[in-house]
Amino acid sequence: MEKISRNNQEGAEISIKDQIKKFAINCLYGFNTIILIGMGRKLGIFDYLYEKTKSVSNVNKCSVVKFTLEELAEKLNLDVNYLDAWLHLALECGLFEIDDLNTKSLKTAPFVYELLIDHDHISYIGGTLGAFYNIAPAQQIMLKNFKTGKAMDLLKLSGDVVKDLQERSRRFGKLIEKLFSKSFTDFCKNLHKQGSILEVGCGYGFNIETWAKKYEKARFVGIDIEPNGIEFAQKLVDQNKWNERIDILKTSTNKYARTTKVKFDLIILNQVLHEMNPDENYRRQLFKDLYLLLNDNGILLVGESMVPDTFAPREPFKLFDITHKFSEAGSARFYNEKTFRAFIDSTPFTKVEFIQEGGTKFWAIRK
Ligand SMILES: C[S@@+](CC[C@H](N)C(=O)[O-])C[C@H]1O[C@@H](n2cnc3c(N)ncnc32)[C@H](O)[C@@H]1O
């Protein structure tokens, strides 16, 4: 057969086979991997494997879990045929490997434990992938809204879906905390001794949990307008016995700024701004409130996906930011670096720094 090839924008030769791989084979693996992970989370398979490692060893850090089909079926009360089909696909997509052919046992593939099972691991991406699983049920609403441009109300999504989405921000938050403590060492030294931290839009409390574990002497306030998240965050605080140093409140920033006299050393706005009312005046008022709530030498830390203009020259590795925009199309308004700087210039804040290392980035904003 005649070899067919075309050149892409950069002049590289692309064969039809390359494009089939890109659109068919990669898509099939990608789609099935998302479905597998989404279902695995809902069926409790990953949670079961996590609990299993905790009961087996709490001394040695675990990174591989072994199990059998029958064991999963029995412990999770699942049908063997369905589970067998799920496991076949999971083997094909590389989640698991055969451990022992004789005993028909399986084990997690390298790093799958860190990536999909251990929520606390810095490389955990189960939440991100779980969130994409939820685009499928939301697509009917999205399709309608493509025609009307109507905003999607994220607060109306079911608790499960929102929690999955917030697993994704938990990961962003963890990476940002690491980079923040590396970039502002003196500031963080003080936070280790004492300090007050406000998280606006704390949601399910996952990000506060990261910071509270790191800064054990700091006091925290978490506020959000969404009741399910607040209830979950309060439970997290109770479970960890953090009631003396963490307050979780269901309130808006505007109300809180008007009723409290407390000023904070650090205010965190992690993956919240894009979900807020896109009206610039509304957002400017928010920043005025944050200005009031911040100590004179405090830092406002903004963690946000920076989404480039579609027609701007391509920048390297923006996949996560762009998929973030897609997964929240119609409910979110993102900035790029240029438009965000222009926005901050219109608020009372005077100093703004963009800190970036690899794919991790945040804004440090001061009075
Ligand atoms: C993607 S979640 C991020 C949660 C948390 N910051 C984290 O990093 O895990 C966005 C949160 O912002 C909250 N939110 C949206 N609009 C808000 C507003 N106007 N005031 C306070 N919280 C808001 C949502 O309820 C949701 O809990």
The ligand as a MOL file (V3000), in Angstrom:
LIG
                    3D

  0  0  0     0  0            999 V3000
M  V30 BEGIN CTAB
M  V30 COUNTS 27 29 0 0 0
M  V30 BEGIN ATOM
M  V30 1 C -12.4970 23.6010 43.5140 0
M  V30 2 S -13.0700 23.8870 45.1120 0 CHG=1
M  V30 3 C -11.5760 24.1860 45.9970 0
M  V30 4 C -11.6470 23.7470 47.4450 0
M  V30 5 C -10.3780 23.9730 48.2460 0
M  V30 6 N -9.9470 25.3280 48.1740 0
M  V30 7 C -9.2790 23.0580 47.8110 0
M  V30 8 O -8.2460 23.5410 47.3370 0
M  V30 9 O -9.4030 21.8310 47.9540 0 CHG=-1
M  V30 10 C -13.8110 25.4700 45.0180 0
M  V30 11 C -14.5680 25.8700 46.2720 0
M  V30 12 O -14.8980 27.2570 46.1760 0
M  V30 13 C -16.1540 27.4330 46.7770 0
M  V30 14 N -16.7340 28.7050 46.3170 0
M  V30 15 C -17.2050 29.0200 45.0830 0
M  V30 16 N -17.6720 30.2790 45.0870 0
M  V30 17 C -17.4620 30.7650 46.3410 0
M  V30 18 C -17.7150 32.0190 46.9740 0
M  V30 19 N -18.2950 33.0130 46.2970 0
M  V30 20 N -17.3570 32.1640 48.2630 0
M  V30 21 C -16.7750 31.1490 48.9630 0
M  V30 22 N -16.5280 29.9440 48.4160 0
M  V30 23 C -16.8620 29.7600 47.1300 0
M  V30 24 C -16.9510 26.2360 46.3180 0
M  V30 25 O -18.0870 26.0140 47.1380 0
M  V30 26 C -15.8980 25.1340 46.4490 0
M  V30 27 O -15.9520 24.5300 47.7120 0
M  V30 END ATOM
M  V30 BEGIN BOND
M  V30 1 1 1 2
M  V30 2 1 2 3
M  V30 3 1 2 10
M  V30 4 1 3 4
M  V30 5 1 4 5
M  V30 6 1 5 6
M  V30 7 1 5 7
M  V30 8 2 7 8
M  V30 9 1 7 9
M  V30 10 1 10 11
M  V30 11 1 11 12
M  V30 12 1 11 26
M  V30 13 1 12 13
M  V30 14 1 13 14
M  V30 15 1 13 24
M  V30 16 1 14 15
M  V30 17 1 14 23
M  V30 18 2 15 16
M  V30 19 1 16 17
M  V30 20 1 17 18
M  V30 21 2 17 23
M  V30 22 1 18 19
M  V30 23 2 18 20
M  V30 24 1 20 21
M  V30 25 2 21 22
M  V30 26 1 22 23
M  V30 27 1 24 25
M  V30 28 1 24 26
M  V30 29 1 26 27
M  V30 END BOND
M  V30 END CTAB
M  END
